[in-house]
């Protein structure tokens, strides 16, 4: 792919990532977020964070399976969108659910297991966002950077558990997220096992 | 020339992709776009309506708080028989027909009877009761219900002294209630009350709201409202009421016994294992503290005197 095409692809991701936010703001300003807009904002921003996490983790399998190497160029922006919506999600919780009350927010975080998972997902994304620049990749070195950014797996797993745990009874949608995530992580495990095989084959068989 | 055409195509792709994303978003979140359609249900005539609230009125029949708009009450419903999506129930339930509805009132009583709906509604004149409604999920409404105290129906069938509990059952018919095709809950929905709870004047056998018959999404044609308990105790579309000796099983308690108890009294001091019950989101307003027994402590507190409400949640 040409340089210009990559730039255009990045622009596509940038604009499309903002579409849900734009619609949320538009609907909110027109009083069209349903009967419980507070709850809707919290739920939808969290959902967007999960979707972008899944998209981020889908880049490597898609790239390798279909040979679409240029996809890697879009991964940073997808990951940053996941972090961005996760931050919005927390802000909505802090403002709408906890009314900007710091101590009650802390108490609630401590008291609720499902929030432990959500906070873990959010917190592990902080160093990932901070080290997402080209400069930081250079400073850390590719190997260390890649090791650190495996925390994205932790964020996605914790995010899906967080979603599953707070659903009242109908867990079908969280299970869909879990299944997709399992496929994406399963691919990586298979790749890892495959990459180890040649060594095993090197042992002379008798 | 070539350059311009390429830019033109790219602008088109960009716009088309943004529209496509918007369409997908809307498909997943229909809330913002749908115009709220409400089927006009029949008006209920001659509703007994207290026009002036006596300052010393302690009945709890009419809470003096802003009533939740009709559109919200009819488009934000937990009614898993139609959908687990609160915003989708109204549409899924729109064609629910209640013609020929009967309610079997039976069990430990002298005069068990299968009532046609009209015969039940004739037992006592319809009254307007403005109650708070607190959902176990942490949101609340104020609803002008129409109905009469359940005790009037129970007295009509003459309970035996051996009757200690009342068991309720919702219609089981997956062709009319498509949510029953899923196994999210164990159908039919069942609920129960202790006899003294069932006989309490606040416990309302409800057939309408805002001056009209219950819309399908709110539990047509007849449901229960127990204002000091979490909303799920207010069983909808009732077909059976049975007086029994033993505490009956109840749907949510069956589903998750550690999360939903038989009593399910609104209690800000006893959290749901997964979330806080200290505050609530009043629909159309902000968050507010949740009141003990949903603000009906004066009326019902004595029913639970000496009971450990942490154990009997």
Interface residues (C-beta under 8 A of the other chain):
Chain A: X8 X11 X12 X15 X16 X19 X20 X23 X26 X27 X30 X32 X33 X34 X35 X36 X38 X39 X40 X44 X96 X97 X99 X108 X111 X112 X113 X114 X165 X166 X168 X169 X170
Chain B: X10 X13 X14 X17 X18 X21 X22 X25 X26 X29 X31 X32 X33 X71 X72 X75 X76 X80 X84 X86 X87 X137 X139 X184 X185 X255 X256 X271 X274 X275 X276 X281 X283 X284 X286 X287
